[in-house]
Amino acid sequence: MRKTFLLTSLAAALFCNVSAQQISIDKEWKFAVGDSTQWASPTYNDTNWKPVSLAHSWESQGYKDVNGFGWYRLQLVIPSSLKEKSYLKDSLRITLNDVDDNDEVYLNGQLVAKYGGNSGDIKTGHYGPRSYTIAANNPAILWDKQNVLAIRIFDTGGDGGLYGDKFTMAMADVMDPVSINTDADFVDGANNSLSKSIKLITTSNYIYKGKLSFKVTDPETNAVIYNKTNDASFTAGKPFTYNFSIARLQQKSYTVSYTFTEEKSGKSITKTDGTPYVLTPAPALTPKVNGPDVYGARPGNPFLYLIPASGQKPLIYAAQGLPNGLKLDAKTGIISGVVSQKGNYPVTLTVKNSLGTNSKNFTIKIGDLIGLTPALGWNSWNAFGLSVTDEKVRIAAQTMIDKLSAHGWNYINIDDGWEAEKRSASGEIVTNQKFPDMKATTDYVHSLGLKMGIYSSPGPLTCGGYLGSWQHEDQDAKTYGDWGIDYLKYDWCSYTEVAPKNLTLDDMKKPYQVMRASLNKVPRDIMYSFCQYGMGKVWNWGAEVGGNSWRTTGDITDTWKSMTDIGFSQMAAAPHAEPGHFNDPDMLIVGKVGWGDSQHNTRLTPDEQYTHISLWSLLSSPLLIGCDMGKLDKFTLGLLTNDEVLAINQDALGKEATQAVKNDNYQIWIKDMADGGKAVGIFNTSDKYQAITLNRDENGLKGLTKMRDAWRQKGIIAGAGNYTVNVAPHGVMLVRLNK
């Protein structure tokens, strides 16, 4: 399920520490499934409603696979002291974090806010945080009296409801329209320095004057490395810009905090950064063949594989042992053609340049199974949402060739937003004005040696309100084949509207079986990705229904809580990962993301991003980049081009890591590898540096005497005993162990 984000200036304040008088509204809610206009009324008797927690979705609280409408009700007193103690006294602010997928807010029976300020209706998905303001003199507010806050939710599928870690009421604050923009990249300078520019911005015409405090802290020692305060003044259209340069003392992340305090009100707003540090060594100039050891294709279908190889260009490619029907372009490394005979074909891939030669054993498996290793690619949603265009897709493809394909990345996937409003007269799906010629776009992507992906839904409409494939499955599959599509993401979305009300397991399987049958009629290898958020424990039957991957959770967002809640909850699905069939905990949230017209730096710290890529690699998850590919910075490139880390993800055994150790401060996850070794992720889940010990006599590690740091690509001298490592807050140590 893909959901449109609300990221307004007010919502941005959710992620800063705003000093304000407020009351928490995260406890004592009641919940009911269904829909009735009576449920908004303050006089409605909700005695029989069930208590519900706002810490988790309703699915995780006994309402499994419930889609559609649900209501939350809360009785509370709104104290007039909020108004009396506030600097501004004109508006009451209600903060809801998060809404999944859309909402209407009623106060004492009156509709006071809806849809996060977006257009459409409640059935249009607009997942994300909300910050609503209500005039203080609105008669719906009963100051110092009992109030009933009722919230009507519509869930398009997957996780649903109100959940997160911040639900408050407060008076609108002078700092609400203020934000600290930290989206500029850190720039490496002379003498191992880092520089950056940040901005104080506001949408208000009020002239803000005050102090900007800038502080750098070492999170390992808590020592303040640098501290400075400056005068600052800004208003709408006239931001205050602060440029700074700091010394990078060690290869780790330092915490940078920016606090603006407004002089008249005394109110302040704070935002923090983590300084990036690149662990991935620079690629050697000598040639090297990268990528998986195995690749699967079906007999009689078009074959396309770009040999991933790094080194100083020009590179010359060779392939010994190719099956009949395939040919190699020695200049581009593209293998293409058609193989008619089933079988396993051992091939030696070789690449050379003026500095040397490198070879790799590689197996081409021609049979019934494709997607033998998880997909490595890019998807447009987390960067652009419904704003994706042909131009953005071509930029992503060219960037992948220029910077990523040497390391195995090869899918360019268009998510929702490409479909026209109506089908052709004969019923075929057609593109909208953003994609004037999908066949030409696909041909361009293929000419680079890359694969092309597309998106649809088994329902009448997609999550974004575009045309789905309902009752046109054969036509759409044929159209995808004619265009040359290599990957289909199939998103449940509005199928809820045409499916039986009380879904059985067969009901959940049906739409994916129908499209599987349609894809089987197309003479192309099309990777099939289920997007139905783990409903019905899809990992138990995804392979049976013909999926190459299947979402195991709801949508990810660029927060530590979202990423870890998803990533560390994959144990139930783990046994079902195997070549050709992989669990999918959703797309990557590194780099510049945005879900729409504008992008921001991911809210994950640098160490959290190392955890994200390490964990997803251990989980044998499809790795689908979700950032603006036209704005890849040095740090993000380092995350995405580490061949030893990617090799853990692309391991031919296809197994998924499982949790070996868990306590309040850390977790250890271990993955079996095809060479008989293990990949181990040592994760610090606390907010402080932790010394974590790996017991090398447990969990199948005994006898594995060689250790290697995957991110730094170097051996670890650790002796024969236990291995103890100091891990950064929310950070990771990723190691390979072998005999």
Secondary structure, DSSP 8 states (H G I E B T S, - for coil): --------HHHHGGGS-----EEE--SSEEEEES--GGGG-TT---TTSEEE-TTS-SGGGT-TT--EEEEEEEEEEB-THHHHT-S--SEEEEEEEEEESEEEEEETTEEEEEGGG-SS-TTS---EEEEEEEETT-TT--BTSEEEEEEEEEE-SSS-EEEEEEEEEEE--TTTTEEEE--S--EEEGGGEEEEEEEEEESSSS-EEEEEEEEEE-TTT--EEEEEEEEEEEBTTB-EEEEEEEE--SSS--EEEEEEEETTT--EEEEEEE-----S----SS-EE-S-SEEEE-TTSEEEEE--EESSSS-EEEEES--TTEEE-TTT-EEEEE--S-EEEEEEEEEEETTEEEEEEEEEEESS----S--EEEESHHHHGGG--HHHHHHHHHHIIIIIGGGT--EEE--SS-B-SS--TTS---B-TT-S-HHHHHHHHHHTT-EEEEEE-SSSB-TTSSB--TT-HHHHHHHHHHHT--EEEEE-TTHHHHS-SS--HHHHHHHHHHHHHHHTTSSS--EEEEESTTTT-GGGTTTTTT-SEEE-SS---SSHHHHHHHHTT-TTTGGG-BTTBEEE------SEE-SSS--EE-SS-HHHHHHHHHHHHHTT--EEE-S-GGG--HHHHHHH--HHHHHHHT-TT----EEEEE-SSEEEEEEE-TTS-EEEEEEE-SSS-EEEEE-TTSTT-TT--EEEETTTTEEE---SS-EEEEE-TT-EEEEEEE-
